[in-house]
């Protein structure tokens, strides 16, 4: 070896002169094997680096003054559309009587005839039935004060307006016998005709994001002071009506397209067990509850939790046009790469007979149901203060990947060197023993 | 390195270079005659080995402890019932007590018919050895619940699931032990213990106000399946009052919780939780997972005027977010890889450090004679092995 400076002495990678080196077949095998091992492990590192996992975070929901979309599709096979009313109430005092927003009532043929779709109508019924009337016509309200939103102020031009007028003073309306407007519109006949029909409510409503409830009950509703009352006369008259219902879906927040859900589920698989487990599943979807009793009340206690899903690079993606927030029933499709803001919920279901009494049917004879109330399906929802954020992340950064790669290569080579050394020494000893 | 085994141990394979595979050998060995042993290198080797053992040991112990992950999800599935387990002693006669539950669904549960009431002696319970006031004693230590590992929880859940019998009373029967489990609706509710004739309308003689004493000791208050050995915040707490018209209020927030020591089970657990008729529902009876409910509690108590209702009131609400606490062990193979990593890292780093040291000595001229070439990366092995084989 040539003379060396101080820095040459520092060389950690001292080289052995070629003459002094011994190469063995075993060494070659060890080298090739270790190379294969390195390739395999490095590939694993690469896969790890490319993998996208979803990490849940829990934060306090700081959004305020928000609105929330409730999207539903519920079938009532034994309730005609004319009888169904949907009311939305919230604790902030906003009572949305007879919601007229983006909900369609779908008339279904009687259950015995297979519940086929007859007609789709917006929830707003009898809208333009009075158009053929004489412009000077002013219908009588039969003693009730005319409704404020009447087509013609001070008059009850249609049957529906007479019903509204009656509801506003808590009078029961019945079948409209003797009421000129209703007889003209064949209200009673239509009721009879639809008696065996079913109804499906589908569409969305937008509510304030505060504690509240919405319910589907028979008859026109009216609020009298603190009391919320439904006109049950027509419902109770007919024995076939019950609140048997089938919830096809109930969702808080925008619809996610199939593509988005499939993508989320794939990412969830990649995260593995113990990681993220929230697939967008609405617990009430596909719930069927039946009853033969018309005085029956179903309640769902729902707790709504805001949920955001942040895909990789969500902050650089273009934001969703504001018009989607205005639009009811908008779908988030697969092209959208920004943050997905929606809601999940947990639910407890409860049902009771309006007659009250012990719940011995369900095997809880010590549980006594409250008496009274309105037959119907009630959803009362509560908003959780927590928000779940599911964030897509890469498990490793690029430098982390490089570190991992170096560790793999270095570690394997070192171990291989040790193995090789041991082999070499061992074999030379064996050889020596044999030669002796 | 199996390839080597397959190729057999024939001596030819280990001969001097014969071309072929041998030319691939990236680990050229140096003949012993070319190797020297460094000064003090055996001491150095021992140090390195000790370091290796220490690091490997810490790695092993970390593996042994496992790591606990907590995930949360919004509870899926449609729930119905919530079981409440109660075991408490109130310093009043059983006949004078009313136990009821009312919930947001409008149901009233006659808890008194489901729970057992045994007359007993108050002092016997008040002097129980673990009894403490809420928020005092070990409760006051912050984070005491952290002491409970998942496997401790699972172990505790394995124990017997029956309420203990009421011991024979020593002294007057001036108290009542109320215990048992009942099912309520899984909604916000109010469980209360009041005095006869106060709170609920009924017939019967009026109870003297002097008989009121809502001092009470809670042995157990839990939600979900009954696991007596799981520790809940209200367990073994006692409060006493000399007043007759006194109202205790507890506000509970219930958080559904799953404990498991096998993270692989989580998807199954979630599925079972979602659907109570799931074929795999017996998993919660196994020793690997339990489903229970934790709760947070705040309490409030004060005297009330005559026109209010005295009693003990538990108001509870259920949180929508469910906790899943899983304890995970990395695989044995992963442990092996880590240990090998540590050992080889120490060896390499040690070899380099040794060289630095050697070089530093030389620079300061403390060394007279010239020293042969230092040890390379593999030199440490070489030196050590040579030593042992000689």
Interface residues (C-beta under 8 A of the other chain):
Chain A: X1 X6 X9 X10 X11 X12 X13 X14 X15 X16 X20 X21 X22 X23 X24 X25 X26 X27 X28 X29 X30 X31 X32 X33 X34 X56 X58 X273 X274 X275 X276 X277 X278 X281 X283 X284 X287 X299 X301 X303 X304 X305 X307 X344 X345 X346 X347 X348 X349 X350 X352 X359 X364 X366 X367 X368 X369 X370 X373 X380 X384 X386 X388 X407 X410 X411 X413 X414 X415 X416 X417 X418 X419 X420 X421 X422 X423 X424 X425 X427 X428 X429 X430 X431 X434
Chain B: X1 X2 X3 X4 X7 X11 X12 X13 X14 X15 X16 X17 X18 X20 X21 X22 X23 X24 X25 X26 X27 X28 X29 X30 X31 X34 X69 X71 X72 X73 X74 X75 X76 X77 X78 X79 X80 X104 X105 X106 X107 X108 X109 X110 X111 X113 X114 X182 X183 X184 X185 X186 X187 X188 X263 X264 X265 X266 X267 X270 X274 X318 X319 X320 X321 X322 X324 X326 X328 X337 X340 X341 X344 X345 X347 X348 X351 X352 X355 X356 X358 X359 X362 X363 X373 X374 X375 X376 X377 X378 X379 X381 X382 X385 X389
